[in-house]
Amino acid sequence: MALTRKRASRAQEKVPERAQPNAIERLERVPEKVDPQAIELIPEQVIRDFKVFPLSCENDALKLAMTDDSQVGSLDKYRVVSSMDVIPVLVPTEVVDELIERYMPHKRAEAAAERADGTLRQEIDTLQKSVPRSSPVELVNAIIEGATSSRATDIHFDPQEDSVRVRYRIDGVLYDIVNLSRSIEAGMVSRLKILCNMDITNTRTPQDGHFTIKFGTREWDIRVATLPTYFGEKLVLRFIGSGNVIKSLEELGMESADQHAIERFIERKGGMLLVTGPMGSGKTTTLYTVLNGLNVFSENIVTIEDPVEFQLKGMNQVQVNALADLTYSRVLRGALRLDIDTLMVGEIRDDDSAHITVRAAVTGHRVLSTMHTNNAFETITAMRHMGIKGFMIASALDVVIAQRLVRVNCAHCREQDEPPKELLAELGLPESAGPFFRGRGCPHCNDTGFYGRTGVFEVLKIDDQMRVKITTGAPVEEIEEVAAERKMKFLPERGAQKVAAGITTAEEVLRAIGS
């Protein structure tokens, strides 16, 4: 990962010069006005943890109110998380408290951490006790209900030589839940296939389907896929549905500067926005969040997906079906005859669909889609390899978002930590940006130290100089240098900001970005 290290070292080189402590401004009263843009530069968790508050920002410098003289000598934490130089302003503690109460009255992070989700230990104990006396139908219901209570996104049924292993995926990690007797396997598989209208007699070819189930007052849409293995059929159940859509880019973990780039794209007509990253990095959720920012009443919006993961009101959603000859390319050609304003394509999978979506973007349609590349700049290379001419890429492409998901430190067991120096160096993060944090592990977070996930984003905004380089076939390294001059933040830098803010750990960021 030489490119990642190069970006990390560049981030380290660009830490702004330190403010001189010999002329520190002091403030005794709450200021009449606070710059709303300044507040966006420091995460709420940092503001509350360290009793600081952003007052204003001008000329790449952030005025930051703080209560402790000792913080003035080391401002690296706030430089990293804000990407700006920091000018300290000393204030009494009650001034910061009043500012927090005035501008941040709702403790969103704490409220989220205190949700009454069941712990994984409780669900495992409940399932193990119910196995001996449960029928296949009751056991399937218990397994699904346990998954909803423990925040699982997927359920895996893995046939082994003498048992069936059941696992939940929580925060991107699989956990063993229970081992079931092979004698009950056939009944469970048949029950799930019946719910999905699958062929229960077909055990030799893959099948997929979906069903809806209700627990309490909430309904859950579940997608089911089967695959024949040596010891039997493996089944994976994935929870889908509109209840999982996050309503804002801020909630996804995107920084305010990057949010503004997406908002500007939404406001214009035509052009293309691509979201890139590996499987399971949250690309579809980001696309739907962008779609939520569009006015569905004044726009004709069509989505082409395989499968339709979230059902959104006011949008025309088409599910690809190869058996019915509804391929991406065929549906794309038909959709473009429907006077579309916005077209969302679940994934650009082949050269044909790539060419059609690019043509749509340059002819006045707003296009959103995903690709599987490691970072934003590799997307340009991938489009070139698909045979798209440079001038077409330059004309169509407006924004590329590369993203990863990192696990968030558990609010119930978070404590100060000293990461290894070499890990901080990988991220270009100075030791003086501490203190750093990690979860110790508790029943609430299944003893992992993490609870929930957030996004790390790299947002490339294509400008005129970049378009010239793309058109002339310049290497992506040259485009990357232009982006760096425009103060674009790369994945390691955005990850370093979350580590400095105490949101996650250096190890977790490096694991996610693949360094």
N, C-alpha and C positions, 0 to 999 in steps of 0.2 A: 504494500500500500504506500508506495513512494509519494504518490500525489497527495494523499491524506497528510503525510508528514510534512510535505512542502507547504501545504496550506496552514497547518498548525504552526509551523515555524514563522510563516508570514504574519499570522495573527499575533505571535509573541513580539515580533519586531514592531508592530503597529500600536502597541500600548502607548497612549498619549503621555506627554511629559507630566510629571507630578506638579501639583500646585504647591507653591511655596507657603510654608506654614507661618511666616513672619508677619503676615497682614491678614489675619483671619477675621472675617466679618462676624459680628455678634448681633443677635436679634432677641429682644425680650418679649415681644408680643406676636400674636398670630397675624401674619400678613393678610391684608384685605383681599388680595388676589393671588391665585396659584395657577400656573400654566397647565392646562389639562394635558397637553402633549408631553410635558415633563413627567407627569405622574405615570404615563404609559411606559416610561423608560426603565423603571425599577419594579420588579415583581412585588406583588402585595405581600408575599411571604417574607421577602427580605425586609420590607418596610416594617412589618410587625415584629420580626425576630430581632432586628438590630436597632429599633427605635430611630429610624431616619425617615426623611420625607423630602421628595423632589419639589423644588419651588419654581424653577424656571430653567429654560435652556436657550442658549444663544451662541452662535459661532462655535459649534461643536463643544461647548462647555455646559455642564449641568451644575446648577446651584443646588446643593444638597444640605438640608437642615439635619444636624445631628446633635445628640445630647452629651456625648462623651468625648473629652479632650483626647483620650488615647486613640480614638478612631481617626483623628486628623492625621496622625503620622503614617497611616497605611490606608490608602484609598483604593488599592488595586481591586478589591472586591467590586466596588461600585463602578470603577472604570470598565471592568470586564462585562458586568451585567448590563450596563447602559451603552457601551461602545462609544463613550464620550470621556473627555477630560472632566474632572470633578472639582468644583470649587466648594469647600466646606463652609457652612454657616452654623456657628454654635448657638443653640437655643436651649431654654429650660425644657425639662422633660414634659411638663404640662402643655407646652406649645405643640410638640409632636403628637401627644395624645389627642389634643383637640383637633389637629389637622386630620389624623386618622379617622376620628369619629365623624368629622364633617364630610370627608371625601370617600371614606371606605366604611360605611356604617354596617355593612353586612359581611360577616366573616365566612365567605364562600368556601375557602379551603377547609376550615374547621368543620363547617356544617357537612361537607361531603364526607369527611373522614369519620363522622359520627353516625353515619347511616346504619340502620339496624340490619345489616346483612348477617346471615349465619356464617360461622367459621367453618372451615373445611373439616376440622376435627369433628365438629358436631354432625356434619352431614355424613361423614364416613361412619361414625358410630351408629347413627340412625339406620343407614343402609345395611350395615353388617347385622344389626339386630333383626331387620325385617326380611332378610334373604330366606331364612329357613321356612317361613310361614306364608310367603307371598307367591301368588300366581304370576305367570309371565306378564299379564296385563298390569297388575299392581306393581310389579318390579320395574317395568318400563316407566310407569308414571312416577314412581319414587325416585328413580335415577334422574329423570328430567327435572322434577321439582327440586331435587338437591342441587342440580346444576344452576338453576335460576337463583337459588338462595345464596350460592357461593360465588356469584359473578362470573361463572364459566361462560366462555364463548363457543366452545365446542365440546362434544362428548365423543369419545372413541371407544368402540367395542372391538377388541383385538383377540381373535381366536388363537389360543395356544394349544399345545399337545393335549393337556389334561384340564384346561380351564379356559374361561373367557375373562380377559382383563378389561376392566372398565376404567377409563381415565378422563379427567376434566382438564381442559386448557384454560388456565386463569392467568391473565396478564402475559399471555404469550408463552407460558410454560406448562407442560403436561405434568399432571400429578396422578399417581395411582390412587384409586378410590376403593375398589373392591374386586376380588376374584370370584367369579361365579362358576358353578358346576356346568360342565358341557351338557348335562341332561336338560338344562333349562334354556340352552342357547337357541334351539330350533323354535321354541315358542316365542321367545323375544324377537327374533329376526322376523318371523311370520307376522307378529303383531305390528312391528314397525313398517313392514312392506304393505300390509293391509291399509294402514293409516295413509300411506303415500300412493295408494292405487298402483303398486308395483306388481309384477308377476311373481307370486310366491313360489312357483315351480321352477323359476329360472335361477339357478345358483352358479352358472358357469360364465356369465357375462356381466360386466358392470351395469348398474342401473342408478337412476337418480330420480328424486321426487321431493315433495314437501307436504307438510300438514300444519294445522294450527291447533294449539292446545291452550286451555285456560286454567290458571291457578289463581284463586281469589278473584280479584277484579281485573286482572291483566291477562291479555292474550299474548301468546308467543308464536311466531312463525318459525318453523324449523325446516331447514333443508337437509335432506338425507342423501348420502351417496354410498353405494356398496361396491366392493371389489373382491373377487374370488382370490383367496390365498391358499397356501398349502394345507392349512388346518381348518379352513372354512371361510365364511364370508366376513370380511371386515366392514364395519359400518361406521360412518362419521356423521354426526348430527351437528349442524351449525345453526345457531340462533341468528335470525335475521329479522328486520322489521323497522318501521319508522321510529319506534321508541328508542332505538340505538343512535339516531342521528343527533349529533351535537349541533346546536343552533348557531354558533359563532366560531370564527377562526381563532379568537382569543381563547376560547375553551379548549380548542385543539392543541394549544401551546404555541401558536405562531406569534412572533414579535410584532409590535405595532408597525414598524417600518415596512415589514413584509406584507402585513395586512393591507396597507395603503396601496401597494402595487396591485394586489388582487382587486381591490375596490375600483381602481382606475380602469382595469381591464373590463370589469362588469359594466362600467358606465359607457364604454365605447361600443360601436357596432363592428362586427367582423373581427377576425383574428383568431388565434389559437392559444389555448392554455393547456399545457401538458403536465401531468403529475407522474413522477417516476419514483422507482424504488423497488425493492424485492417483494416477494409474496408476504402478505401479513404485515405490511408497513403502514396500513391505514389509507391507502390511495383512494379507495372508493368513498370512504367517509369524508375525505377532503373534497372530492368532487361534488358530493351531495351538499356539503356545507356551502360551497360556492354557488350551487344551483339555488339554494335557499335564499341567497342574496338577490336573486332576480325577481322581477315583478311578473308573476305568472298570469296576471289578469290582462296585461297589455302585450304579452309576448307569446309567440307560438314556440313551445319548447318540446323537443322530441328526444328521448333517450333510447339507445340501442344497447342492450346488456345481455350478458350470459353468465348467470341468471339475473333477473331483476331482484336486487337485494333489499331495496327500500321502496315502499310505495308512497309517492308524493302526490298530493292533490293538485290538480290543475295542469299536470304534465302528461304527455302522451308517451307511455313507456312500452317498448317493444322488446320481447325476449327472443333471442336468437334460437333457432331450432333447425339444426342441420337435416334432421329426418324429414322435415317439411319444406326443405330447400330455402329456409329463412337464414341464410348465411349473413355475416357482417356485410359483405360487399353487396349482396342483393338488396338487403334492407336499406343500406346507405343510399343506393341509387334511387330506390323508391321514395325514401324520406325526403330527399332533396327536391322532389317535385311538389312538396306540400307547403310552400311558402314559409319555410322555417326561419325563425330568428336565432334560436339557440339549439345546437345539436350536441348532445353528450353521447360519446361512444365509449362503452365500458373499457375497451382495450384495443389498441392498434396492434394487430397480431401478424399481419402479412403485408407484402408490398402493395397489393391491390387496395386494401382498406386504407393504407397510409396515403396513397395517391389521391383517393377520393376525399378523405378528410382535409388534406392540404388544399385541394381545389375548392372545397366548400369554404374554407377559411379566407381564401383570397377573393372569393366572389361575394363577400358581404355577410356571411354567416358567422356567428360566434360559435366556436367549436371547443369543446372540452373533452379530454381523453387521457388515457394512461399508457405508459410504456414501462418495460422492465430494463432500466439502466441503473448504474451505481450512483451517478451524480447528474447534475443538470447539464453539464457540458458533453457528457457521453451521449446524451439524447441527440445532439446535432450530428455526431458521428453515426449513430444508428440510422438516422433519417437519410444521411448520405448513402449508407450501405443499402438502403431500401430502393435506391435509384432515383430519389427525389432531387431535382436540380437545385443548385445553390440559391438561385434567385427566387425559386418557389418557397424554399425554407425561410429565406429572409423576409419575404412578403407576408408569409402566413404566421410565423411564430412571434408571439408577444411575450409570454411568460412561461418559464419552466420551473416547476417546484419539485425538488428532490427531497425525500423525507424518510425518516426512520421513527420507530416508536421506542421509547425508553421507559423503564419502570420507575415509578415515583417512590421516594422514601416514605415509609409508613409514618403518618403523623403521630401514632400512638407510641412508637418506640424509637423515634428519631433521636440521635445523639451525635455529639461532635466526634470527628474522625480525622485521622492523619493518613491520607492516601500515600502510597509510595511515590517518591519524587519522580521516578521514571514515567509513571502514568500521567502525572501532571505535565511533564515535559512533552509527552506525546500529544497533548491537547494544546500546547503552547500556553499553559496556565501557570502563572507565578505562584509560588508558595504563599506569598503575602496576600493572595486573594482569599485566604481562609478567614475564619474557620470553615471547614468543610463538614458535611454531615452524611450519615448513613443510618439505616434502620437496624436496630439490634436484633429484631425478630420477636414476635409475640403472637398469641393466638389470633388476633385480629387480622394479621397479614400472613397467616399460615406459616409463621416462623421464618419467613423469607427476608423480612426487612423492607419489603416493597408492597404498596397498595395502589393499584391503578397504573395507568400509563399516560404519557404525554408525548407530543410530537416534537421532533427536531427537524427544522426546515432549512433548506437552502433555496432561495428564490432568485432566479436569474431573470432580470428585466432586459429584454432586447432593445438596445437603442440604435441610433442611426450608424454610429461607428461600427458596432457589432454587425449590423446588417451588411455593411460594405465588406467586412471580412468574411462573412458567411457566403456572400455572393461570389467573391473571388476565390473561394476554396481555401482560405487561410487555415492553418492548423488550429485545433481547439485551444491549444496552449496560448495562442495569441489572443483569442477571445477571452480566455480566463484572465489574462493580464489586464485587459481593458476593464473587465468586471471588478477586479481588485482595485483598480484606480478609481472606480465608481463607489468604492467602499462596500461592495457586496460582502456579506458574511457567509462563509462556507460552513459545511456541516460540522467540522471539528470546532469552529468558533462558536456556533450556536449551541453545540453540546457543552462547551466550556462554560458558557453563560449559565446554563442550568446547573452545572456542578457548583459554580461559585455562588449561585443563589440558594444552594442547599436542597434543590428539588430532586436531584439524583446523584449518583456516584460516578467517579471517573471511569471505574471498571465497566459500569453499565453503558456509558456513552461509547467507549471504545469497542465493546462487544457489538453494539447496535450499528455503528458506522463501519465495522469490518476492519478496523486497524489491527 
